[in-house]
Amino acid sequence: MAIKIDLKRPIIEVEINGLQFEYDYSDSNLKKELEVGENALKKVAELDDQNGFDDAKDTLREAYDVYLGAGSFDQIYTLNPSIIELGVGYVSLRTGLMEELEKRGEFKGLKQSKSQKYIQSKKK
């Protein structure tokens, strides 16, 4: 008898202002996110003068494109040309994706320490 295992595609569907995107949480994409994501949050927090807007726009473009695919920032910016709103949207996107991944159990194993895993395995 064969053991059948169906793995899910690492995709979460995302809708922003009626536009449809897919968030890919494959290993290679997660690595890119780590490099880009925190930098984008810093730039959003530093928005206070005109010079910061250009930097923030470029950083947000890179972040949205890493999270939702190439060209996603430009599609969203066309509908809502506000760096402040896209910054708020980016924070909401990251928060929502993390919550969805936790709900799906994707990060469950990462949150437990090795000792907690060992104790749980011994209880069974």
C-alpha positions in Angstrom: 0.0 0.0 0.0 1.3 3.4 -1.0 1.3 6.4 1.3 -0.2 9.4 -0.5 0.9 12.9 0.5 -0.5 16.0 -1.1 1.5 19.1 -0.4 0.0 22.5 -0.8 1.4 25.1 -3.2 3.1 27.8 -1.1 0.6 30.5 -2.3 -1.7 32.9 -0.5 -4.1 34.9 -2.6 -4.2 38.6 -1.9 -6.6 41.3 -3.1 -5.8 45.0 -2.9 -8.3 47.5 -4.2 -9.9 44.8 -6.4 -6.6 43.7 -7.9 -5.6 40.0 -7.5 -2.1 38.9 -6.5 -0.5 35.8 -5.2 2.0 35.8 -2.3 4.6 33.0 -2.8 6.1 31.8 0.4 8.5 29.3 -1.2 12.0 29.2 0.3 13.6 31.4 -2.3 11.0 34.1 -2.0 11.2 34.1 1.8 14.9 34.7 1.6 14.3 37.8 -0.6 11.7 39.0 1.8 14.0 39.0 4.7 16.5 41.1 2.8 13.9 43.6 1.6 11.1 43.6 4.1 12.6 45.2 7.2 14.3 47.9 5.1 10.9 48.9 3.6 9.3 49.1 7.1 12.1 51.5 8.2 11.6 53.7 5.1 7.9 53.9 5.7 8.5 54.9 9.3 11.0 57.7 8.2 8.6 59.4 5.8 8.8 63.0 6.9 10.2 65.1 4.1 10.1 65.3 0.3 13.5 63.6 -0.1 12.3 60.6 1.9 9.3 60.1 -0.5 11.5 59.1 -3.5 13.5 56.7 -1.4 10.3 55.3 0.2 8.7 54.9 -3.2 11.6 52.9 -4.5 11.8 50.8 -1.4 8.1 50.1 -1.4 8.2 49.2 -5.1 10.9 46.6 -4.4 9.0 45.3 -1.3 5.6 45.0 -3.0 7.2 43.4 -6.1 9.0 40.8 -3.9 5.8 40.0 -1.9 3.2 40.1 -4.8 5.2 39.8 -8.0 7.0 42.1 -10.5 4.9 45.1 -11.4 2.4 44.8 -8.5 3.5 48.1 -7.0 2.9 50.0 -10.2 -0.6 48.4 -10.6 -1.5 49.4 -7.0 0.1 52.9 -7.3 -1.9 53.6 -10.5 -5.1 53.1 -8.5 -3.9 54.9 -5.4 -1.0 57.2 -6.0 -0.1 57.9 -2.3 3.2 56.6 -0.8 1.7 57.1 2.7 -1.3 54.9 1.8 0.9 52.3 0.2 3.1 52.3 3.2 0.1 51.7 5.5 -1.0 49.0 3.0 2.4 47.4 3.1 2.3 47.1 6.9 -1.2 45.6 6.7 0.0 43.2 4.0 2.8 41.9 6.1 0.6 41.6 9.2 -2.1 39.8 7.2 0.3 37.4 5.6 1.9 36.5 8.9 -1.5 35.9 10.5 -2.6 33.7 7.5 0.6 31.7 7.7 0.2 31.2 11.4 -3.5 30.2 10.9 -2.4 27.6 8.3 0.2 26.3 10.7 3.1 27.2 8.5 5.1 28.8 11.4 3.9 26.5 14.1 7.0 24.4 14.1 9.3 27.5 14.0 7.8 28.9 17.2 8.5 26.0 19.4 11.9 25.5 20.9 13.6 22.2 20.6 12.9 21.5 24.3 9.2 22.2 23.8 9.1 19.8 20.9 10.9 17.1 22.9 8.5 17.5 25.8 5.5 17.3 23.5 6.8 14.2 21.7 7.3 12.4 25.1 3.7 13.2 26.1 2.3 11.2 23.2 
